[in-house]
């Protein structure tokens, strides 16, 4: 672990946060779209769309989440690059509202963020959902003329990182993950990744089954991603620029980082941040803290708000430079 982060500390001298970078050019708007079913095995689902808006934000509440974006307001004039977002899985299946702060910051910086609700769908359905959500946005009357289709990036958190790698050309290998988990029983965050937790590892596509979707993503941001579904040969087609953000106190196995650093055709830019695996999720309300304390609790001395401001600026700068 120390060896990786000594390397990271040195490499980050050349990848400093753009302290003076302006990441706010707009306000944030948000809409929720219904995405129709794509196949018998794929039920309808919803997707959030965060987007640049010209008007002041009106915060609102949904369940335990405070959303700092105006609902269904007009989109700003112009065309904007798109960031596809895949959230994590785990016991509840995950929720894109947990990454609302980062999504709103990207919208204010001039990006359209498409974040489907994966629910408790298993891994192989999630790339299909991202593709269907993207298609729904590109045909929606509010957004279709504002989408810069040839400037598409993707952001994946945890299990969403495996989704991002798959959509970018990776070939998931469930047997490799199973072999890893058999010899690393202590790495529960890598091996209990499916909805419901427990022994819910992703499965591989069956021979002759539905082909995995591919999307024309030009760059990826991976937030503490699950990578043990892949080996070197299975990542050969993932050639675009990648920013890998790794929490220094993450409990997701270090081999996930090592694999990406040594197996991708183009090694990712590796950025350490303080905190644990859930440092990327929003600052928790009392209601969310009571409902999901494992997502909300940080170690002593961790300032989640300051860390969000830092890595958000880095992510905005990365997407601006690669899309």
TORZA-803403 format. One record per residue (C-alpha): z, y, x; residue number from 1. Coordinates in steps of 0.5 Angstrom, whole numbers, always signed. Each point is the difference from the previous one (the first is absolute). Example, Ala and Ser with C-alpha at 12.3 -4.5 7.8 and 13.67 -1.06 7.14 Angstrom:
rec Z = +16&Y = -9&X = +25&num = 1
rec Z = -2&Y = +7&X = +2&num = 2
END
This chain:
rec Z = +0&Y = +0&X = +0&num = 1
rec Z = +2&Y = +5&X = +6&num = 2
rec Z = -7&Y = -2&X = +3&num = 3
rec Z = -4&Y = +2&X = -6&num = 4
rec Z = +4&Y = +7&X = -1&num = 5
rec Z = +0&Y = +2&X = +8&num = 6
rec Z = -8&Y = -1&X = -1&num = 7
rec Z = +0&Y = +4&X = -6&num = 8
rec Z = +5&Y = +6&X = +3&num = 9
rec Z = -5&Y = +1&X = +5&num = 10
rec Z = -7&Y = -1&X = -4&num = 11
rec Z = +3&Y = +5&X = -5&num = 12
rec Z = +0&Y = +6&X = +5&num = 13
rec Z = -7&Y = +0&X = -1&num = 14
rec Z = +1&Y = +0&X = -8&num = 15
rec Z = +5&Y = +5&X = -2&num = 16
rec Z = +1&Y = +3&X = -7&num = 17
rec Z = -4&Y = +6&X = -1&num = 18
rec Z = +5&Y = +4&X = -1&num = 19
rec Z = -4&Y = +6&X = -2&num = 20
rec Z = -5&Y = -4&X = -4&num = 21
rec Z = +0&Y = +3&X = -7&num = 22
rec Z = +0&Y = -6&X = -5&num = 23
rec Z = +1&Y = +4&X = -6&num = 24
rec Z = -7&Y = +3&X = -3&num = 25
rec Z = +1&Y = -2&X = -7&num = 26
rec Z = +5&Y = -2&X = -6&num = 27
rec Z = +1&Y = -7&X = -2&num = 28
rec Z = -3&Y = -3&X = -6&num = 29
rec Z = +1&Y = -7&X = -3&num = 30
rec Z = -3&Y = -4&X = -6&num = 31
rec Z = +1&Y = -7&X = -2&num = 32
rec Z = -7&Y = -4&X = -1&num = 33
rec Z = +0&Y = -6&X = -4&num = 34
rec Z = -5&Y = -5&X = +4&num = 35
rec Z = -3&Y = -5&X = -4&num = 36
rec Z = +0&Y = -8&X = +1&num = 37
rec Z = -5&Y = -2&X = +5&num = 38
rec Z = +0&Y = -7&X = -1&num = 39
rec Z = +4&Y = -5&X = -4&num = 40
rec Z = +5&Y = -1&X = +5&num = 41
rec Z = +1&Y = +7&X = +1&num = 42
rec Z = +4&Y = +4&X = -6&num = 43
rec Z = -1&Y = +7&X = -1&num = 44
rec Z = +5&Y = +4&X = +4&num = 45
rec Z = +1&Y = +8&X = +2&num = 46
rec Z = -1&Y = +4&X = +6&num = 47
rec Z = +3&Y = +7&X = +2&num = 48
rec Z = -5&Y = +5&X = +3&num = 49
rec Z = +3&Y = +6&X = +4&num = 50
rec Z = -5&Y = +5&X = +1&num = 51
rec Z = +0&Y = +8&X = +2&num = 52
rec Z = +1&Y = +5&X = -5&num = 53
rec Z = +0&Y = +7&X = +0&num = 54
rec Z = +6&Y = +1&X = -4&num = 55
rec Z = +7&Y = +0&X = +1&num = 56
rec Z = +4&Y = -6&X = -1&num = 57
rec Z = +4&Y = -2&X = -6&num = 58
rec Z = +5&Y = -6&X = +2&num = 59
rec Z = +2&Y = -5&X = -5&num = 60
rec Z = +4&Y = -7&X = +0&num = 61
rec Z = -2&Y = -7&X = -2&num = 62
rec Z = +5&Y = -5&X = +1&num = 63
rec Z = +4&Y = +1&X = +6&num = 64
rec Z = -6&Y = +4&X = +3&num = 65
rec Z = -1&Y = +8&X = +1&num = 66
rec Z = -7&Y = +1&X = +1&num = 67
rec Z = -2&Y = +7&X = +3&num = 68
rec Z = -7&Y = +1&X = -3&num = 69
rec Z = -3&Y = +2&X = -6&num = 70
rec Z = -2&Y = -5&X = -5&num = 71
rec Z = -8&Y = +0&X = -2&num = 72
rec Z = -1&Y = +7&X = +2&num = 73
rec Z = -7&Y = +2&X = +3&num = 74
rec Z = -2&Y = -2&X = +6&num = 75
rec Z = -2&Y = +5&X = +6&num = 76
rec Z = -7&Y = +2&X = +1&num = 77
rec Z = -4&Y = -4&X = +5&num = 78
rec Z = -1&Y = -7&X = +3&num = 79
rec Z = +6&Y = -3&X = +3&num = 80
rec Z = +1&Y = -7&X = +4&num = 81
rec Z = +3&Y = -6&X = -3&num = 82
rec Z = +7&Y = -3&X = +2&num = 83
rec Z = +0&Y = -7&X = -3&num = 84
rec Z = +8&Y = -2&X = +0&num = 85
rec Z = +3&Y = -7&X = -1&num = 86
rec Z = +7&Y = +0&X = +0&num = 87
rec Z = +5&Y = -6&X = +2&num = 88
rec Z = +2&Y = -6&X = -4&num = 89
rec Z = +7&Y = -4&X = +0&num = 90
rec Z = +4&Y = -2&X = -5&num = 91
rec Z = -2&Y = +5&X = -5&num = 92
rec Z = -8&Y = +0&X = +2&num = 93
rec Z = +1&Y = +8&X = +2&num = 94
rec Z = -2&Y = +6&X = -3&num = 95
rec Z = -4&Y = +6&X = +2&num = 96
rec Z = +5&Y = +5&X = -2&num = 97
rec Z = +4&Y = -2&X = +6&num = 98
rec Z = -5&Y = +3&X = +4&num = 99
rec Z = -1&Y = +7&X = -4&num = 100
rec Z = +3&Y = +5&X = +5&num = 101
rec Z = -6&Y = -3&X = +5&num = 102
rec Z = -5&Y = +0&X = -5&num = 103
rec Z = +2&Y = +7&X = -3&num = 104
rec Z = -1&Y = +3&X = +8&num = 105
rec Z = -7&Y = -3&X = +0&num = 106
rec Z = -2&Y = +3&X = -6&num = 107
rec Z = +3&Y = +7&X = +2&num = 108
rec Z = -4&Y = -1&X = +7&num = 109
rec Z = -7&Y = -2&X = -4&num = 110
rec Z = +0&Y = -7&X = -1&num = 111
rec Z = -1&Y = -4&X = -7&num = 112
rec Z = +5&Y = -6&X = +1&num = 113
rec Z = -2&Y = -6&X = -5&num = 114
rec Z = +7&Y = -4&X = +0&num = 115
rec Z = -1&Y = -6&X = -5&num = 116
rec Z = +6&Y = -4&X = -3&num = 117
rec Z = +0&Y = -7&X = +3&num = 118
rec Z = +6&Y = -2&X = -5&num = 119
rec Z = +2&Y = -7&X = +2&num = 120
rec Z = -8&Y = -2&X = +1&num = 121
rec Z = +0&Y = -5&X = +6&num = 122
rec Z = -3&Y = +2&X = +7&num = 123
rec Z = -8&Y = -2&X = -1&num = 124
rec Z = +0&Y = +4&X = -7&num = 125
rec Z = +2&Y = +6&X = +4&num = 126
rec Z = -6&Y = +2&X = +4&num = 127
rec Z = -4&Y = -1&X = -7&num = 128
rec Z = +5&Y = +5&X = -3&num = 129
rec Z = -2&Y = +5&X = +5&num = 130
rec Z = -7&Y = -1&X = -1&num = 131
rec Z = +0&Y = +1&X = -7&num = 132
rec Z = +5&Y = +6&X = +0&num = 133
rec Z = -5&Y = +3&X = +5&num = 134
rec Z = -6&Y = -1&X = -5&num = 135
rec Z = +4&Y = +3&X = -6&num = 136
rec Z = +1&Y = +6&X = +4&num = 137
rec Z = -7&Y = +1&X = +2&num = 138
rec Z = -2&Y = -1&X = -7&num = 139
rec Z = +5&Y = +4&X = -3&num = 140
rec Z = -3&Y = +7&X = -3&num = 141
rec Z = +6&Y = +4&X = +3&num = 142
rec Z = -1&Y = -3&X = +7&num = 143
rec Z = -7&Y = -3&X = +1&num = 144
rec Z = -3&Y = +7&X = +3&num = 145
rec Z = +6&Y = +1&X = +4&num = 146
rec Z = +0&Y = -6&X = +4&num = 147
rec Z = -3&Y = +0&X = +7&num = 148
rec Z = -2&Y = -7&X = +0&num = 149
rec Z = -2&Y = -1&X = +7&num = 150
rec Z = +7&Y = +3&X = +2&num = 151
rec Z = +4&Y = -6&X = -2&num = 152
rec Z = +7&Y = -2&X = +4&num = 153
rec Z = +5&Y = -5&X = -2&num = 154
rec Z = +8&Y = +0&X = +1&num = 155
rec Z = +4&Y = -6&X = -1&num = 156
rec Z = +7&Y = -1&X = +0&num = 157
rec Z = +4&Y = -7&X = +2&num = 158
rec Z = -4&Y = -5&X = -4&num = 159
rec Z = -5&Y = +6&X = -2&num = 160
rec Z = -2&Y = +0&X = +8&num = 161
rec Z = -3&Y = -7&X = -1&num = 162
rec Z = -4&Y = +2&X = -6&num = 163
rec Z = -2&Y = +6&X = +4&num = 164
rec Z = -2&Y = -5&X = +6&num = 165
rec Z = -4&Y = -5&X = -5&num = 166
rec Z = -4&Y = +6&X = -4&num = 167
rec Z = -2&Y = +2&X = +7&num = 168
rec Z = -3&Y = -6&X = +2&num = 169
rec Z = +6&Y = -5&X = +2&num = 170
rec Z = +0&Y = -7&X = -2&num = 171
rec Z = +7&Y = -2&X = -2&num = 172
rec Z = +3&Y = -7&X = +2&num = 173
rec Z = +6&Y = -2&X = -4&num = 174
rec Z = +1&Y = -6&X = +5&num = 175
rec Z = +1&Y = +4&X = +6&num = 176
rec Z = +5&Y = +4&X = -4&num = 177
rec Z = +3&Y = -7&X = -2&num = 178
rec Z = +1&Y = -2&X = +7&num = 179
rec Z = +3&Y = +6&X = +2&num = 180
rec Z = +5&Y = +0&X = -5&num = 181
rec Z = +2&Y = -7&X = +1&num = 182
rec Z = +2&Y = +2&X = +7&num = 183
rec Z = +3&Y = +7&X = -2&num = 184
rec Z = +4&Y = -2&X = -5&num = 185
rec Z = +4&Y = +7&X = +1&num = 186
rec Z = -6&Y = +4&X = -1&num = 187
rec Z = +1&Y = +0&X = -7&num = 188
rec Z = -3&Y = +7&X = -2&num = 189
rec Z = -7&Y = -3&X = +3&num = 190
rec Z = +1&Y = -7&X = -4&num = 191
rec Z = +3&Y = +3&X = -6&num = 192
rec Z = -6&Y = +4&X = -2&num = 193
rec Z = -2&Y = -2&X = -7&num = 194
rec Z = +2&Y = +3&X = -6&num = 195
rec Z = +7&Y = -3&X = -2&num = 196
rec Z = +2&Y = -1&X = +7&num = 197
rec Z = +2&Y = -7&X = +2&num = 198
rec Z = -6&Y = -5&X = +3&num = 199
rec Z = -5&Y = +4&X = -3&num = 200
rec Z = -5&Y = +1&X = +6&num = 201
rec Z = -7&Y = +2&X = -1&num = 202
rec Z = -5&Y = -5&X = -1&num = 203
rec Z = -7&Y = -1&X = +3&num = 204
rec Z = -7&Y = +1&X = -4&num = 205
rec Z = -2&Y = -7&X = -2&num = 206
rec Z = -7&Y = -3&X = +2&num = 207
rec Z = -5&Y = +2&X = -5&num = 208
rec Z = +4&Y = +5&X = -3&num = 209
rec Z = +0&Y = +8&X = -2&num = 210
rec Z = -3&Y = +3&X = +7&num = 211
rec Z = +5&Y = +5&X = +3&num = 212
rec Z = -2&Y = +7&X = -2&num = 213
rec Z = -2&Y = +5&X = +6&num = 214
rec Z = +0&Y = +8&X = -1&num = 215
rec Z = -3&Y = +5&X = +5&num = 216
rec Z = +7&Y = +2&X = +3&num = 217
rec Z = -1&Y = +4&X = +6&num = 218
rec Z = +7&Y = +0&X = +2&num = 219
rec Z = +7&Y = -3&X = -1&num = 220
rec Z = +7&Y = +2&X = +0&num = 221
rec Z = +5&Y = -6&X = +0&num = 222
rec Z = +7&Y = +2&X = -1&num = 223
rec Z = +4&Y = -6&X = +2&num = 224
rec Z = -5&Y = -5&X = -2&num = 225
rec Z = +0&Y = -8&X = -1&num = 226
rec Z = -5&Y = -2&X = +5&num = 227
rec Z = +2&Y = -7&X = +1&num = 228
rec Z = -5&Y = -2&X = -5&num = 229
rec Z = -6&Y = +1&X = +5&num = 230
rec Z = -1&Y = -3&X = +7&num = 231
rec Z = -5&Y = +4&X = +6&num = 232
rec Z = -7&Y = -4&X = -3&num = 233
rec Z = +2&Y = +2&X = -7&num = 234
rec Z = +1&Y = +8&X = +2&num = 235
rec Z = -7&Y = +0&X = +3&num = 236
rec Z = -3&Y = +4&X = -5&num = 237
rec Z = +6&Y = +5&X = +0&num = 238
rec Z = -4&Y = +5&X = +4&num = 239
rec Z = +2&Y = +7&X = -3&num = 240
rec Z = +6&Y = +5&X = +3&num = 241
rec Z = +7&Y = -2&X = -2&num = 242
rec Z = +6&Y = +3&X = +0&num = 243
rec Z = +6&Y = -5&X = +0&num = 244
rec Z = +7&Y = +4&X = -1&num = 245
rec Z = +6&Y = -5&X = +1&num = 246
rec Z = +7&Y = +2&X = -1&num = 247
rec Z = +5&Y = -2&X = +6&num = 248
rec Z = +5&Y = -3&X = -4&num = 249
rec Z = -5&Y = -4&X = -5&num = 250
rec Z = +2&Y = -7&X = -1&num = 251
rec Z = -7&Y = -2&X = -1&num = 252
rec Z = -1&Y = -5&X = +6&num = 253
rec Z = -3&Y = +3&X = +6&num = 254
rec Z = -5&Y = -5&X = +1&num = 255
rec Z = -4&Y = +4&X = -6&num = 256
rec Z = -1&Y = +6&X = +5&num = 257
rec Z = -1&Y = -4&X = +6&num = 258
rec Z = -6&Y = -4&X = -4&num = 259
rec Z = -3&Y = +7&X = -2&num = 260
rec Z = +0&Y = +3&X = +7&num = 261
rec Z = -3&Y = -6&X = +4&num = 262
rec Z = -5&Y = -3&X = -6&num = 263
rec Z = -3&Y = +6&X = -3&num = 264
rec Z = -7&Y = +2&X = +4&num = 265
rec Z = +2&Y = +7&X = +0&num = 266
rec Z = +8&Y = +0&X = +2&num = 267
rec Z = +3&Y = +5&X = -6&num = 268
rec Z = +4&Y = +6&X = +2&num = 269
rec Z = +7&Y = -2&X = +0&num = 270
rec Z = +5&Y = +5&X = -3&num = 271
rec Z = +8&Y = -2&X = +0&num = 272
rec Z = +4&Y = +4&X = -5&num = 273
rec Z = +8&Y = -1&X = -1&num = 274
rec Z = +3&Y = -4&X = -6&num = 275
rec Z = -1&Y = -7&X = -3&num = 276
rec Z = -6&Y = -3&X = -4&num = 277
rec Z = +1&Y = +4&X = -6&num = 278
rec Z = +0&Y = +7&X = +4&num = 279
rec Z = -7&Y = +2&X = -3&num = 280
rec Z = +2&Y = -1&X = -8&num = 281
rec Z = +3&Y = +6&X = -3&num = 282
rec Z = +7&Y = +3&X = +0&num = 283
rec Z = +4&Y = -3&X = -5&num = 284
rec Z = +3&Y = +3&X = -6&num = 285
rec Z = +6&Y = -3&X = -2&num = 286
rec Z = -3&Y = -4&X = -6&num = 287
rec Z = -5&Y = -3&X = +5&num = 288
rec Z = +6&Y = -1&X = +6&num = 289
rec Z = +4&Y = -4&X = -6&num = 290
rec Z = -6&Y = -4&X = -2&num = 291
rec Z = -3&Y = -2&X = +7&num = 292
rec Z = +5&Y = +2&X = +6&num = 293
rec Z = -4&Y = -4&X = +5&num = 294
rec Z = -5&Y = +5&X = -1&num = 295
rec Z = +4&Y = +6&X = +1&num = 296
rec Z = +5&Y = -1&X = +5&num = 297
rec Z = -1&Y = +2&X = +7&num = 298
rec Z = +4&Y = +0&X = +6&num = 299
rec Z = +5&Y = +5&X = +2&num = 300
rec Z = -4&Y = +6&X = +3&num = 301
rec Z = -6&Y = -1&X = -3&num = 302
rec Z = -3&Y = +6&X = -3&num = 303
rec Z = -5&Y = -3&X = -5&num = 304
rec Z = -3&Y = +7&X = -2&num = 305
rec Z = -1&Y = +2&X = +7&num = 306
rec Z = -3&Y = -7&X = +2&num = 307
rec Z = -5&Y = +1&X = -6&num = 308
rec Z = -2&Y = +7&X = +2&num = 309
rec Z = -2&Y = -3&X = +7&num = 310
rec Z = -4&Y = -6&X = -2&num = 311
rec Z = -3&Y = +3&X = -6&num = 312
rec Z = -3&Y = +6&X = +5&num = 313
rec Z = -2&Y = -6&X = +5&num = 314
rec Z = -4&Y = -4&X = -6&num = 315
rec Z = -3&Y = +6&X = -3&num = 316
rec Z = -3&Y = +2&X = +7&num = 317
rec Z = -2&Y = -7&X = +2&num = 318
rec Z = -4&Y = +0&X = -7&num = 319
rec Z = -3&Y = +7&X = +1&num = 320
rec Z = -3&Y = -3&X = +7&num = 321
rec Z = -3&Y = -6&X = -2&num = 322
rec Z = -3&Y = +1&X = -7&num = 323
END
